[in-house]
């Protein structure tokens, strides 16, 4: 039997309904995974509502998946039956382009997202290319590790790729699903970490995640006082910001890295970039290499997502709560 049971959305913005599909024969490079946990990411909601215009219905959402390998394809040598693995945003790539060859599979033009044009993780099982099924270290709990597979790697990759080290001064904008992980990882890199938030009541929590300093960004005076402070500012929020103030807060050669998709264009004075040799960058998720490394770092430094658990059958309730920002900080579905 190759049937997989899950919860699918049949039209933009619709409720999830029970759904069954035939996964067909296991391909030589694939693994079959029995899903135990799946995080609810804001990207799932964008796909459910077709905000990005790429959704094809019906489909099963979900791309922060943890489960156990139940079968391996004939050519699979890197995974074994019974192994606990995680799957993030990506389920496959071409494997032969320049980006795949250099270990940046997430930049492959033929990258296959886990739940775009195929069925994802709000289900009892899934199949993916074995290279995108990442072993989960034993010390990490499945519920806390699920959100790391998209939310975690989204903040880990820019910290790694922008060379954050113990001498670095890092600002993390937003203490939410991404930001609370960004603070933890930046601290693990040894950086001096400042949390920047519009919610003054989150200061104590931000410090518990590892922030050395807290700044209320509603206080324009406090923001101005940060001029020339940071080597990297990681912006995790999806609301419009005072981008110029963040550029001003960078040290020479500093970078403002955007991982939250704000709706409007960024207003930045070009000379403010030129004068301090500053940069603005974006970052998506990360490669299988980065995912392996991130989970190892999380295991060694005790990094975990703050989660709220829902049974898989209550996925609609979880989605509603995530939409209303009523979850601190990541919802996780369990089978």
N, C-alpha and C positions, 0 to 999 in steps of 0.2 A: 504493500500500500504506500503510495506516494502522496496521499492527501495531507494538506496542511490546513488547520483551522485557525481563523483569526477574526479580527474586527476590521471591516473595510468601510471606506467612505465612498458613496456612489455619485455624489454631485458636490459642487463647491459649497463649503460651509455646512454640509449635512452631518447628521449624527452618524456615528459608527454603528454598523449592523453586523451580526454574525455572517461569516463568509468562509467558504471552503474552496480550495483550488488544488489541482493536481500538479505537483512539482516536476513530474516526469522522471526520466532516468537520471541518476547522479552522473554528472559529467566527470571526466578523468581528473580534472584539476580542482574539483569542488569538495567541500565538506558539508555534511548535513549536521545541523545543530538543533538540539532540543532546548528551547528558550526557557530560562527561569525568570529573567528580569529584563525589562526594557524601559529606559528613561523616556519621559515626555519632554521633548525639546521644542523651543519656540519655532524652529524650522519645520517641525511636523505640522504646526498650526498654519504656518504660511502655505504649506503644501495642501493641507485640507481645504483651506479657503481659496486656493489657487492665486495667491497674491503675486506669485512670480510668473504666472502664465505657463507653467511647464507641467502641471499635473494632468494625469490621464486616469479617468475613472472607469471602473472601480479600482481602488488600490488600498492596500494595508499600510498605514504609516508605521514609523518607528525605526530609529537608526542608532540607538544607544543600547546595544543588545549584549546580554551575558547569558551563556548557556553551556551545554556539554556536547561535545562531538559524539554523534551516534553512528556515523559512517564516513568513510573517506573514499575518494575516487581512486581509480587505478594508478594515476600518476602522482598522487600526493605522498610526499616524503617528510614534510615538515610538521604534520599534525598527527595525532593518534586518537583512536576511539577512547572515550572516557575523559579526555582532557577538557578542562574548563577554559573557554575562550571568550573574547569580546569582539564585537563588530561595531564599527562606527559609521560615519557618513558614507563611506565608500565600500563597495562590494567587489569591484573588479576594475581593471585598467587594461590597456592594449598589451603592455609588457614589453614593447619593442621600440617605442619612440624615445627621443633623447631624454625626456623627463623621466620616463620609467627606468631607462638604463642607468640614470644617475641617482636613483632612489627617491625621486620626487613624483611618485605615482599620482599623488593628489592633483598635480598640475597637468596630467595627461588629457589631451583633447577628447579622448574617448573614455574618460573616467565614467564608471557606472555607479551612480549613487545607489545606496541600499534600498531606498523606497521611492525612486522616481523611475517610472517605466517598468517597475517590478514591485513585488510585494515585500514589505518590511517586517518589523519586529513585534507589532501588536498581535502576536500569534503564538502558537505552540511550537513552531519550528521555522527554519529558514535554511537556505543553501547559499553559500558564497564561495568565491575563489579562495583556496586555503591560505594564500598570502595575506588575505585581509581578515583572517580569523586569528586574533592576537592572543597568545597565552596570558592568562591572568595569574599573577603571583599569588601563592597560597595565602599570604597574610591578609590580603584585601578581601573585604566582604562584597558579595555580588551587588547588593543593593546600593552601596556607596560607590562602587567602581563603575556602574552603568553610565552615570552622567559624565564620567571622565572621558568616555569614548568619543564624545563630540564636544561638550562644554569644556572639559579639561584640556583636550588637545588644542582647542581653539585659543586658549590662553598660554599653553605651554610652548607651542611652536614659535610665536614671536619672541618670547623671552629667550629661547634657545638661539633662534636665527639672528637676533639682534645682539647676541654676545653678552647678555647680562651676566655679571660676575660680582664677587663680593664688594668691589669698589663702586658698583653702579647704584644710582639713585633712581628708583622706579616709582611712578605714580600710577595708581589703578583707579580709573573713573567708573563708579558704579559698584555697589555692593549687592549684587544679585546673583543669579544663576551662574554667570561667568565670573563676575568680579570676586566672589568669595573664594573661588578656586585660584584666580589670578594672584590674589594676595598670598595664598599659601605657597604657590609655586615660586613666586618672586622671593619670598623669604627663604625657601629651600635653596635658591640660587645664591643666597648670601647677601642679597641687595638690601639697601635701606628702603623701606616700603612706606609710601604715603597713600592712604585711602582718601579718595575725593568723592563726596556724595552730597546730594541735596537733602538727604535724610539725617538730620543731626542725631536722631535717636539710635542710629546704627553704629555710633562711635565705639561703644563698648564691645559690640560684636566684631567690628572690623579689627579691633586690637586683639580679640581672642583668636582671630584667624592668622594673626602675625603682623599686622600693620604697626609700624613704629610711630606713625603720626596720622592724624585725621584732620581733614579740611572740609568745611561746609561750603560747597561751591555756590550756594545762594548768597554768600557773603562776598561781594565783589572786591572788597578791600583785601580780604584774605587771599583771594585768587591772584590779585595784582601783586601781593607781597611774595608770591612764589616765583616771580620772574627769575629766570636763569637757574632753576633748581634741579631739573630732572634730565637724566640721560635718555630715559624712555618713559613715555606716557602711554599706557594701554587703555584705550577707551572701549569699554564693554557694553555701553548703553545704546539703545536704538532710538533715542530721542535727539533732536537737534541740540547742539551745544554752542558755547562761545569758543569756536575753534581757534580764533586768534589769541584768546587768553591762554589756551593750552600751548600754542606755538611759542608765545612769549615766555611761558614757564619752562621751556627747554633750555638746557645748557648748550653751548656750542657743540656742534656735531650730534645733537640730540635728535630723537625721532618720536613723532606722534604716530602711533600705530592704531588703526581703527579695526576692531573686530565686531562691533555692533553696527548694524546697517541703519543709520539715521535716514529719514525720508527726504530731506532737502539737500541742496548743493552746499558745499563747504565754502565759506567766505574767508579767505586768507590772503594777506598782503604778500605778494611775491618777495618784496625786499626783506621781509622778516625771515624768510627762508635763506635768502642769499647771504645776508650779513653774518649769520652765525653758522653757516654751512649746515642748516637743519634740513630735516626730511619729514615727509608725510608718507606713510605706507599703509597697506592693508594686509590682512592675513586670513586665509581660509582655515581649514582644519589642519591636517598634517599627514605625512606618509606613514606606511606601516612601520618603517624604521623609527620614526618619531613616536608612534604609539607604543612600540616595545619599550623604548627608552623612558617615556613618560610614566608608564605603569611601574617600571622598576624604581623610578624616582619616588613615585607616590608610596610604594611599598616601604622603601628605606626611610622616608621622611614622615610617614604617618599622615599623608595627605588624603582627605576623603571629602566627597560631596556631602553637604547637609541635605538630607532627603526626607520626603514624606511619601509613605507607601500606600498604594491602592491595589486592590485585586485587579487582574486584567479585565474582568467583567465590568469594572467601574471606570473604564477608560474615558467615557464621555464626561463623567464627573471630574476626573483629573484634568482633562483638557479645558473644561470650563473654569476651574480654579487657576490654572496656569494663565489663561487668557486674562483673568481679572487680577493677576499678580497676587494671588492669595496663598501661594506656596512659598515657603522658605526652606530651601531655595530651589530644589529640583524634585519634581514628581517622578516616582518610579512605579511601574506596573509589575505585578508579580503573578506568575502562574502557580 
